[in-house]
Amino acid sequence: LEASAVRGDAKSQLLLALRYSEGRGVEKDDAKALSLVTKAAEQGLVVAEYRLGAIYERGVGVPKDLAKARAWYERAAKGGSRKAMHNLAVLYADGVGIPQNFPEAARWFQKGAEFGLADSQYNLAVLLERGMGVEKNVGDAAKWYAVASSQGDTGAAERLEALKRTMSPGDIAVALEAARNFKPKPLDPSVNEVPGANG
């Protein structure tokens, strides 16, 4: 693995970085992990771009830098990483370390939601319910709460019940039907899972 990483193989660099960050079979070393993840990310390995965003967001072995986290999450999100889509949306919604931007938050939560990520579905529903960054749409909010709830999100189930009390029976039926018909977009495992993690 080490030899392959030195030769510049991005997947090997990422796998080695994860070993250093977890101290698995090697001495734990956040600086080495950062260096290796950066090399893999700079080669366009989407999973590494997402990991690098997370490192900067949490400040692991490096000063916390939300602007850098946003930049790496954005690259990974554009590459198809649904976790990066969600984390990018959260950064925009929180507006800590980068300017708050609800339309961008809504756009990325929508993408994460369409790929079947329950947290994104819930957060998108909140924005739709409140009209933050998107036009207020209680029916769409109810749909996304129902979809997230069907994945076991108890908060979404509670919000859905509260929302139903403000809706007509017809609107509730339409929202629940839309939720039942929802099919997540297929995920590309090559950009959403650590390569060879199962092997």
Buried (B, 14 or more C-beta within 10 A) or exposed (E): BEEBBEEEBBBBBBBBBBBBBEEEEBEEBBEBBBBBBBBBBBBEBBBBBBBBBBBBBEEBBBEEBBEBBBBBBBBBBBBBBBBBBBBBBBBBBEEEBBEEBBEBBBBBBBBBBBBBBBBBBBBBBBBBBEEBBBEEBBBBBBBBBBBBBBBEBEBBBEBBEEBBEEBEEEBBEBBBEBBEEBEBEEBBEEBBEBBEEEE
